[in-house]
């Protein structure tokens, strides 16, 4: 019985690990495909918009401790985690965006995403 539990846990951990690698590989492909300032600007603005749009949901409409509120915060956490990975890899690859090369929205994306953590 213990061997079965260990086997199931091992398979679960391996499957979780492979999903994370796939997600990281997809983000890596997103970053690599950015070939000019316009694409980098659009990418950073998209991250900014994702971060802010989930927060614009009217919290007054969500009843405290409701399933809808829990789902909303779960979705926000998922977006925050994905955006953090995107910004982290972007900064490692290209460095902080230059003020002259992107919009003010794109320029603030790394800051706004990191402040969510």
N, C-alpha and C positions, 0 to 999 in steps of 0.2 A: 504494500500500500504506500509506504513512504517513497519507494522508487517511482511510483506512478506520479505522486505529487511533485517530486523533484523534476521528473521529466516534463510535466505540464508547465511548471514554473520556468524551466529552462527554455522551452519552446516559446513561451510568452515573452520572455526577455529578449530572445533572439528576434522575434517578429517585431517587437517595439523598436529594437535597435535598427533593423533594416528599414523601417518606415522613416526613422529620423534621417538615415543616410540618404534615402530617396528624396526627402524634402530638402536636405542640404544640397544635394546634387542639382535639384531644380532651381534653387536660389542661385547656385553657382552659375548655371546656364543663363539665368536672367541677367546676372552681372556681366558675364563675359560678352553678351550680345550688345551691350551698350557701347556703340562705336563712335559717338560724337556728343558734343555738349547738349544738343537738343534732346537726344534720347536720355541722357543722364538727368537732365532737368525734368523731363516727363516722368521718369522713374521715381525720382525723389518727390515730386508733387503727388504722384499716385500714393506713395507711402504716407505722406502728410495727410492726404484726403481720407485714406482708410482709417488712420488714427483718429482724426477729428470727427468723421461721420458717425462712428460708433458711439462717440461721446455726446453727440447732438440729440440722441434719442431722449425724449422728455422723460426724465426720471420720475416726474410726478404721475405719469401714466402707469408706472410700474408699482404694484402693491408690494410693500415690504415683505420679504420672505416668501414671495409667491414663486411659482415655477417659472413664470415669465421673467421675473427679476433674476433668478438664478441662471436661466438660459442666456439672458442678456449679458450678465457678467462673465459667464463662461465663454461666450462669443468674443467679448472684449479681451479677455485673457489670451484667447487663441490668436486674435489679430495682433495684440501687443507682442506676443512671443515671436510670431512670424516676422513682424516689422523689425523687431530687435535683431533677428538673424540677418534680415536683408540689409539693414543699416550697418551692422557689424562687418559683414563681408564687403559691402560697398566701400566703407572707410579703409578696410585693409587693402583693397584692390586699388582704389583711386585716391585715397586721402580725402580730407575735408573739401567740399566743393568751394571753388573760388567765387568770390562775390561777383566778379565781372562775367562769370560764365553761366550762372543760373539765376532764376527768379528768387525773390525774397522768400517765397513759400518753400521752394526747393532748398534754399540755404538753411532754413530753420528746421527742416525735416529731421536731421540727425539729433538736434537738440530736443525737439518735442518728443521724439520716440524714446530717447534715453531718459527723459524726465518722467515717462510713464512707468518706469521701473523703480 
